[in-house]
């Protein structure tokens, strides 16, 4: 059984993934600002109420791993912040916050957890088709999509830096999934996949994908957007 850290577990895919891993017998550290009671009650899930954009909050993660788990097998960056707003109306603080969550938070959590990861471990970052160079882009998502492009490059660089240690880094660039975040970006749009459908795919990839990929970006999309 694996020790698995997942961010963004209060709803959507993160919530579904936490339950799926835990139900399969894995130990899950679920990180989100809001803690769902269902996750908190599961015997295989430990919930921490944290904001990944805050360095002080991330100390709780390293403290838990150091004193309880001692090692991490899978780190799954699922948390994300979205802003739908014309570029000319976005304030500097708003733009910076999107990057704090989607890029800087990912980097900071990697720094906190990597000392406890060994050969065979897997870091999976959930990005977006909007962050893929040459993909269709949508007005109003300049902060979100550009941040998702940045985190792709970060993962590619870390795969190179940690390959001698046997730690794999991969990115899943997702298309539309029926989540609350999708409705915030595309109100009324019905995606072909549910949060549970995509969680099934991501969970399997997190456990096995590092056998086949490292430093790769997989486009997981059956529709546009």
C-alpha positions as CSV (number, residue, x, y, z in Angstrom):
1,X,0.0,0.0,0.0
2,X,1.2,3.5,-0.8
3,X,1.4,6.8,1.1
4,X,-0.3,9.4,-1.1
5,X,-0.6,13.2,-0.8
6,X,-3.4,14.9,-2.7
7,X,-4.1,18.6,-2.8
8,X,-7.5,20.2,-3.5
9,X,-9.6,17.5,-1.9
10,X,-12.5,19.6,-0.8
11,X,-14.5,18.9,-4.0
12,X,-14.4,17.5,-7.5
13,X,-11.6,15.3,-8.7
14,X,-9.5,15.7,-5.6
15,X,-12.3,14.5,-3.3
16,X,-13.1,11.5,-5.6
17,X,-9.4,10.6,-5.8
18,X,-8.9,10.7,-2.0
19,X,-11.8,8.3,-1.5
20,X,-10.8,6.0,-4.3
21,X,-7.2,5.6,-3.0
22,X,-8.4,5.2,0.6
23,X,-11.0,2.7,-0.3
24,X,-8.3,0.6,-2.0
25,X,-6.3,0.6,1.2
26,X,-3.8,3.3,0.6
27,X,-2.9,5.9,3.2
28,X,-4.0,9.4,2.0
29,X,-3.0,12.8,3.3
30,X,-5.8,15.1,2.0
31,X,-4.9,18.8,1.8
32,X,-7.5,21.5,1.3
33,X,-8.7,24.7,2.9
34,X,-12.1,23.1,3.6
35,X,-12.2,19.6,5.1
36,X,-15.2,17.4,4.0
37,X,-16.6,15.4,6.8
38,X,-16.7,12.2,4.7
39,X,-13.0,12.3,4.1
40,X,-12.3,13.2,7.8
41,X,-14.2,10.1,8.9
42,X,-12.4,7.6,6.6
43,X,-9.9,5.5,8.5
44,X,-7.3,5.7,5.8
45,X,-7.4,9.5,5.3
46,X,-5.7,12.2,7.3
47,X,-7.0,15.7,6.5
48,X,-5.1,18.9,6.9
49,X,-6.8,22.2,6.5
50,X,-4.1,24.3,4.7
51,X,-3.7,26.9,2.0
52,X,-0.9,25.7,-0.3
53,X,0.0,29.3,-1.1
54,X,1.1,29.9,2.5
55,X,4.5,28.7,3.5
56,X,3.6,28.4,7.1
57,X,0.7,26.0,6.3
58,X,3.0,23.7,4.3
59,X,5.1,23.2,7.4
60,X,2.2,21.1,8.7
61,X,2.7,18.7,5.8
62,X,6.5,18.2,6.3
63,X,5.9,17.8,10.1
64,X,3.2,15.1,9.5
65,X,5.4,13.2,7.0
66,X,8.5,13.4,9.2
67,X,6.7,12.2,12.4
68,X,4.1,9.8,11.0
69,X,4.8,8.4,7.5
70,X,8.5,8.9,7.1
71,X,8.1,8.4,3.3
72,X,5.8,9.5,0.4
73,X,5.1,7.4,-2.6
74,X,2.8,9.7,-4.6
75,X,2.4,13.4,-4.6
76,X,-0.6,14.6,-6.6
77,X,-0.9,18.3,-7.3
78,X,-4.6,18.7,-8.0
79,X,-5.4,22.0,-6.3
80,X,-6.0,25.0,-8.6
81,X,-7.3,28.5,-8.6
82,X,-9.2,30.0,-11.5
83,X,-9.9,33.5,-12.6
84,X,-12.3,34.3,-15.5
85,X,-11.7,38.0,-16.2
86,X,-10.6,40.2,-19.1
87,X,-6.8,40.8,-18.9
88,X,-7.1,44.6,-18.8
89,X,-9.3,44.3,-15.6
90,X,-7.1,41.8,-13.7
91,X,-5.3,43.5,-10.8
92,X,-1.7,42.6,-10.0
93,X,-2.8,41.0,-6.7
94,X,-5.3,38.8,-8.6
95,X,-2.8,37.7,-11.1
96,X,-0.2,37.0,-8.4
97,X,-2.7,34.9,-6.4
98,X,-3.4,32.6,-9.3
99,X,0.3,32.0,-9.6
100,X,0.8,31.5,-5.9
101,X,-1.7,28.6,-5.9
102,X,-1.0,27.1,-9.4
103,X,2.7,27.5,-9.6
104,X,4.4,28.7,-6.4
105,X,2.3,26.4,-4.2
106,X,3.3,23.4,-6.4
107,X,7.0,24.3,-6.2
108,X,6.8,24.9,-2.4
109,X,5.0,21.6,-1.7
110,X,7.6,19.8,-3.9
111,X,10.4,21.2,-1.7
112,X,8.6,20.1,1.4
113,X,7.9,16.6,0.3
114,X,10.8,15.5,-2.0
115,X,13.2,14.8,0.9
116,X,10.8,12.0,1.9
117,X,10.5,10.5,-1.6
118,X,12.6,7.5,-2.8
119,X,13.3,5.8,-6.1
120,X,10.1,4.7,-7.6
121,X,8.1,7.7,-6.3
122,X,5.8,9.6,-8.6
123,X,4.9,13.3,-8.7
124,X,1.8,14.0,-10.8
125,X,0.7,17.6,-11.6
126,X,-2.7,18.3,-12.9
127,X,-2.5,21.0,-15.6
128,X,-4.9,22.0,-18.3
129,X,-5.2,21.9,-22.1
130,X,-5.2,25.7,-21.8
131,X,-1.5,25.5,-20.8
132,X,-0.4,23.5,-23.8
133,X,1.4,25.5,-26.4
134,X,-0.6,25.7,-29.6
135,X,-3.9,24.5,-28.0
136,X,-7.1,26.5,-28.3
137,X,-7.2,29.4,-25.9
138,X,-10.1,31.2,-24.4
139,X,-10.5,34.9,-23.5
140,X,-10.6,35.7,-19.8
141,X,-8.3,32.9,-18.8
142,X,-4.9,34.6,-19.2
143,X,-3.8,34.2,-15.6
144,X,-5.1,30.6,-15.2
145,X,-3.9,29.2,-18.6
146,X,-0.5,30.8,-18.4
147,X,0.0,29.5,-14.9
148,X,-0.9,26.0,-16.1
149,X,1.7,26.4,-18.9
150,X,4.3,27.4,-16.3
151,X,3.7,24.4,-14.1
152,X,4.2,22.1,-17.1
153,X,7.7,23.5,-17.7
154,X,8.5,23.2,-14.0
155,X,7.6,19.5,-14.0
156,X,9.8,18.9,-17.0
157,X,12.7,20.5,-15.4
158,X,12.3,18.6,-12.1
159,X,12.1,15.3,-14.0
160,X,15.6,16.0,-15.4
161,X,16.9,17.2,-12.0
162,X,15.7,14.2,-10.1
163,X,16.0,11.4,-12.6
164,X,19.2,10.0,-11.0
165,X,17.2,9.6,-7.8
166,X,14.5,7.6,-9.6
167,X,11.7,10.1,-8.8
168,X,9.4,10.6,-11.8
169,X,7.5,13.8,-12.6
170,X,4.7,13.8,-15.1
171,X,1.8,16.2,-16.0
172,X,-1.7,15.4,-17.1
173,X,-3.2,18.3,-19.1
174,X,-6.9,17.8,-18.7
175,X,-9.7,18.9,-21.0
176,X,-13.2,19.5,-19.8
177,X,-14.4,17.7,-16.7
178,X,-17.8,18.3,-15.1
179,X,-16.6,20.1,-12.0
180,X,-17.5,23.3,-10.2
181,X,-14.3,24.9,-11.6
182,X,-15.5,24.1,-15.2
183,X,-18.8,25.8,-14.5
184,X,-16.9,28.9,-13.3
185,X,-15.0,29.0,-16.6
186,X,-17.7,27.9,-19.0
187,X,-21.1,28.3,-17.3
188,X,-23.7,25.9,-18.7
189,X,-21.2,23.8,-20.6
190,X,-21.7,20.0,-20.1
191,X,-18.4,18.1,-20.3
192,X,-18.4,14.4,-21.4
193,X,-16.6,13.2,-18.3
194,X,-17.6,13.4,-14.6
195,X,-15.1,14.2,-11.8
196,X,-15.3,10.5,-10.8
197,X,-14.6,9.4,-14.3
198,X,-11.4,11.5,-14.5
199,X,-10.4,10.5,-10.9
200,X,-10.5,6.8,-12.0
201,X,-8.0,7.6,-14.8
202,X,-5.7,9.8,-12.6
203,X,-5.5,7.3,-9.7
204,X,-4.4,4.6,-12.1
205,X,-1.9,6.8,-13.7
206,X,-0.5,8.0,-10.4
207,X,0.2,4.4,-9.3
208,X,1.5,3.1,-12.6
209,X,2.4,5.9,-15.0
210,X,5.9,6.4,-13.7
211,X,6.8,2.9,-15.1
212,X,6.3,4.3,-18.6
213,X,6.8,8.1,-18.4
214,X,9.0,10.7,-16.9
215,X,9.1,14.3,-17.7
216,X,6.1,14.0,-20.0
217,X,2.9,15.9,-20.6
218,X,-0.1,13.7,-21.4
219,X,-3.0,15.5,-23.0
220,X,-6.2,13.9,-21.5
221,X,-9.0,15.5,-23.4
222,X,-11.9,14.1,-25.5
223,X,-13.5,17.5,-26.3
224,X,-12.9,21.2,-26.8
225,X,-12.9,23.0,-24.4
